[in-house]
Amino acid sequence: MKLRTAMFFALGLAALSPAYAADLEDSMKDRAEARADSTQDMAKHNYEIAKENCKNLSGNAKDVCMKDAKAAYTKAKSQSKVEEKAGKAQAEATEDQMKAYYKAEKEKCDQLSGNAKDACINDAKVKYHQ
């Protein structure tokens, strides 16, 4: 009875795994976008504060202060874009790695037969989110 319950559970997880794999990549991409949005919001907020601080100055000092504030803002926005792209690339790389490890694990299962092979393949699907 325990083996039947375990097999049922494993098959149930295997059926859900493709959706989970897609969700894993999507959630990693969503987190990258959220971090980028947050960083850009913070950069804008810091820029507004820097501009306010520049108002107390006059002449060339004010111009330099405004250019420095704008440069810092542009740098923060650019860095945010880099981090977002890196996060998305990492999500795709993770997905590619999971697929490759799953294929390797599945190949190892080929030496087995019957229920053992099925269980091995199902374990690989669960482990590598396939």
N, C-alpha and C positions, 0 to 999 in steps of 0.2 A: 504493500500500500504506500509506503514512504517513497519508493522509486516512482510510482505512478504520479504521486503528488509533485515530486521534484520535476519530473518530465513535463507535467502540465504547466507548472510555474515557469520553467525554462522556455517552453514553447510560447507561452504568453508574453514573456519578456522579449523574446526574439521577434515576435510580431510587432511589438511597439518600438523596437530599436531603430528602424529606419527613420521614423519620425523624430526620435530622440537625437539621432546623429545630425539631422538637419537643424533641429532646435539648438544643438550645441554650437554649431557654426553661426547660426543666426544670433544667438545670444552673445557670442563673442564679438560679432560685428556691431551689435546694438550697444554693447558696453563701450566699444571704441568710439562710436558716434557720440554717446552720452558724455564720455570723458572729454572729447573734443569740444562739444557744445559748452560744457562747464568751463573748460579752460578759456574758450573764447569769451564767455560771459565775464569771467574774472578779468581777462585782459581789457575788456571794454570798461569795466568798472574802474580798474587801475588807471586807465587812460583818462577817464573823466576826472578822477582825483588829481592826477598829475596836471591836467589843464587848469583845474581850479587853483592849484599851487602856483602855476605860472602867472596867474592874473595879478599877483602881488608885485611882479617884476615889471620893468619897463625897458624899452629900447632893445638893444641887441641881446641882452641877457634874457629878456622875455622870448625873443625869437629862438634863441638857442634852447631854452627850456621847452618850448612847444615842439621843436624839431626832435629833441631827445625823447619827449613823451610819445610823439608819433612813431619814432623809430622803435621804441620799446613795445608799443602796441602792435606794430607790423611784425616784429620779431615773434611776439607771443602768438599771434594769429598763425603765422607760418609754421611755427613749431607745433601748434595744435593740429594743423593739417598733416604734418609729417607723422605725428603720433597716431592719428586716426588711420592713415594709410597703412602704417606699420601694424596696427591692431587688426585691421582687416586682412592683411597679408598673413599674419600669424594664425588667424582663424582658418584661412584656406590651407595653410601648411599643416595645421593640426588635422584637418579633415583628410588631407592627402596621406599623412602618416598613418592615421587610423585605418584607412583603406588598405594601405600596403601591409601593415601588420596583420590585419584581418586575413588577407590573402595568404600570407606566410603561415599563419596559424591554421587556416583551413587546409593548407597543403599538408601540414603535420597530421591532421585528422584523417587523411586519406589512408594511412597505414592501419587504421582501425576499421571495424565493420559493425554493422547492425546498430543496436541501441547506443553502444559506446561511441560510434562515429557520429551519430545524430546528436548525442549529448555534447561531444567535443565541438561540433560545429555550432551548436546553440550557445555554448559557453563563449566561443570566439565572437559570435555575433553580439552577445551581451557585453563582453569585455571591450570590444572595439567599436561599439555603437553602430553596428551595421544593420 
